[in-house]
Amino acid sequence: MTETEISKQCLDALRLAFPPPGAWFHRNNVGGRHGRFQSVGLGNGSPDLVGCVDGAWIGIEIKRPGKWPEIDQREWQVRHELAGGVYVVAHCPQEAIDGVREAMCKREMVA
């Protein structure tokens, strides 16, 4: 299964597990246009899925089983977490849901 297919499954599962109005999730497409350069998305290293749950900014990096984030993705994760965001690396939909739930529980315990 490709990362794109896993990402779609994760996005669908997250939207069911964390419905509006308290949450939203979106695919973060990163790239550029040919010819005159124009960057799109949040930039290199940014997570595949972004969202917000109960006011917390969420970033989810999707990876195929056995794969892990690259250096620029790990750097993004560090900046994201230092700014107070929740960051999850997921290889399947359940890992994405569990990661967000676990992080949200930790945030509630700190508050």
N, C-alpha and C positions, 0 to 999 in steps of 0.2 A: 504494500500500500504506500502511496506517495504522501509527502508532507501535506500537499494540497488536499488530498482526500481526508487525511486525519484532521486537518484544520477545519474542514467543513463539518465533519462529525462533531468535533469539539464545540464549534460555534453553535450548532443546533442544540447540543446537550446543555451548554451553558445558558442559552436563552430559555430553555425549559426549567432548569434548576433555579435560575435567578431571574424571574420575570419582572417586567416593568410594573409599576413605575419606580421601584427601588433599585433597578439595575438595567444596564444595557451593555451589549457587546457588539463589536464591529471588527471586520477583517481589515488589517492595516496593510495595504498594498504599497510596497516600496519599489522605487525604480526611477527611471528617467525617460525622457522622450528623445527620439533620434533627431538628428539635425541640430537645431538650436537646443542646447542642454537646458533642461528644466527638471528639477528634482520633484518627486511626488512622494507622498507618505511622510512618515516621521523621520526617515533617514536610515542610513546603514546601521545595522545592529539593533534596530528597534524591534519590539515583539511582533509576532504574527497576528495576534489578536489583542485588542485593547478594549477597555470597558470601564465601568464604574459600578460599584456595589455599595449602597448606603453611604455614598460620599467618598469612598476610597477608590483611588485611581488604580486600575488593574492592568497588568501587562502579562500576556501568556505567550511564551515561546514554544512552538510546536516542533517536535523532533520525531523522526522515525525511531522505532525501538533500537536500542544500542547506540544511538547518536546523542551527542551533547552539544551545547552552545559553543559557537566559535568565539574568539577573543573579543571582537567588537560587540557581540551579543552579551558577553559576560560584563564588559565595561558598561553597557547600557543598563544591565541589571543592577549593578552597584549604584549608579547614579539614581536610578528609579527608586531603589530601596532607601538610599540616603535622604531622598526628598519625601519619604513617607509613603511611597506607593507599595502596592503588593505585586510581586513578581513570581510567576510560576513557570516551571519547565514541565511540559506535559508530552507524553508519548501516546496517550489515548484519552477519550472523553472523560472517563471516570477519574483519571489522574488530574485532569484540569479542574473538574468539579471539586474533588477532595482537596486539591491545593488551595483553591480560593476559599473554601469553607474553613480549612485549618488556619489560613492567614487571617481571615476575618475574626475567628475566635481569639487568636493571639492579640489582635488589635483591641478587641473588647476587654480583654483581661488587663491590658496596659492602661486603658482609658479610665 
